[in-house]
Amino acid sequence: METINNKSGKFAKWIRTSITARMAMVGFLILILLIPLSFIKSLINERMHRQKEVVQEINQKWGKEVLLYGPILKIPYKTYHKKSILNQQTKELQTEMIEEINYGYFFPESLNINSTINPEEKKRGIYKTAVYKSQINITGDFNIPDFSELDIKEEDILWNKAKLIIETSNLKGVNSLVEMKLNNNSYSFTSKYENKNRRSNYLDLHKLESKFLQKEDLPLKNNVSFSLEMNINGSKQIRFIPVGKETNVQIKSDWKTANFLGEYLPHNSNKITNDGFNAKWKVLDINRPFSQQSFSGIPNLKEYAFGVNFMIPVDEYQKSERSTKYGFLVIVLTFLVFFLIQTMSKISIHPFQYLMIGIALTMFYTLLISISEHSSFLKAYIIAGISVVALISLYSKSILKGIKFPVFIALSLIALYSFIFIIIQLENYALLVGSTGLFVILASVMYASRKIDWQNE
């Protein structure tokens, strides 16, 4: 019995004094603290998803992103094909000529788009998004339609049934009558219902058609000029498809956090100014892989669109998410500091005290997320950092029975959080700075632990 008690006492003493046992205990607590860290990451993802839902709802009610396609000249024509029909009386096959109506779609010879964008912020609760009002002036001309590739006779072209077509992704945002002038006549557009298989996150184009064009407004012998003004409310971005043989687009706005997107970029070097931007594009027919006419329906050319994306620089959640990725590193390095202090000073630190310190470290991220939703990320980071550093420093003062070690711990945490903040802000040099910092930390730990007797069990 006495032998068993002696063994139990030796084991308990080994647990209290052994460096190996202490390391195992600290490692186990680090693994336990990964659980709240994973919950915090889930919380960030949930808040990011909620932000996207609210922004999408605001954009849906105000007006979605604008994609403009056109104008397009739609001209019907007749085609004929033979069809064999069985005569029920003579039981002989007879050939009949069947007439069909098809359509040719012709793009403008020149297309000039001048758009002025007046953006503003819309808020709902703590979330906000960029919406805008746009004034779009479109001018250009149509060339004589070319039916030569189909060998269509002149009398089979139904000029009196010709129409104009414009397609847009945002009917809800149109807040003025859409009328196009051809020569001295005006033609109003009406929407045309099309039964489409709608998919979420899929950009549909809705068709606007004019009434039949008068013969004097058709490009039968000479080019015909057109002009159009549109006022559209939209959100997030505005884009155009370069359907002109020569397409010139100018978009100007006082919005300062916009970026250019799409298949083509602006050609002017002074596009970004202190007052916003004034971007200009010029796209020739040789720059795009489609012709000026189509006889198999309106082609899907959305992939060739270009324009402007209006951004609100709200990246608090992205930065919070990046900071949580370093949560494991913060816990490991902080526990390492306490472990080295405990080992070198022979001060006893209970596993419960390690656990309290670890929970305080995870609280940094919940404070960061909650405060950054109502303030800037920098302010949130400073407030959360000061709170956690102060809490752990005061707590360690009661554990370590002095002022020297708590001050060292406070300085170490300040340096660690500052180091992580710098990495979060960097993009191109984050890996370089992070690797260098970790190398310095490793060298410091190796230097500080060089005189520890690791065999003292």
Buried (B, 14 or more C-beta within 10 A) or exposed (E): EEEEEEEEEEEEEEEEEBBEBBEEBBEEBBEEBEEBBEEBBEBBEEBBEBBEEBBBEBBEEBBBBBBBBBBBBBBBBBEEEEEEEEEEEEEEEEEEEEEEEBBBBBBBBBBBBBBBBEBEEBEEEEBBBBBBBBBBBBBBBBBBBEBEEBEBEEEBBBBEBBBBBBBBBBBBBBEEEBBBBBEEEEBEBEEEEEEEEEEEEEEBBBBBBBEBBBEEBBBEEEEBBBBBBBBBBBBBBBBBBBBBBBBBBBBBBEBBEBEBBBBBEBEEEEBBEEEBBBBBBBBEBEEBEBEBBBBEEBBEBBEBBBBBBBBBEBBBBEBBBBBBEBBBBBBEBBBBBBBBBBBEBEBEBEEEBBEBBBEBBBBBBBBBBBBBBEBEBEEBBBBBBEBBBEBBBEBBBEBBEEEEBBEBBBEBBBEBBEBBBBBBEEEEEBEEBBEEBEEEBEEEBEEBBEEEEEEEE
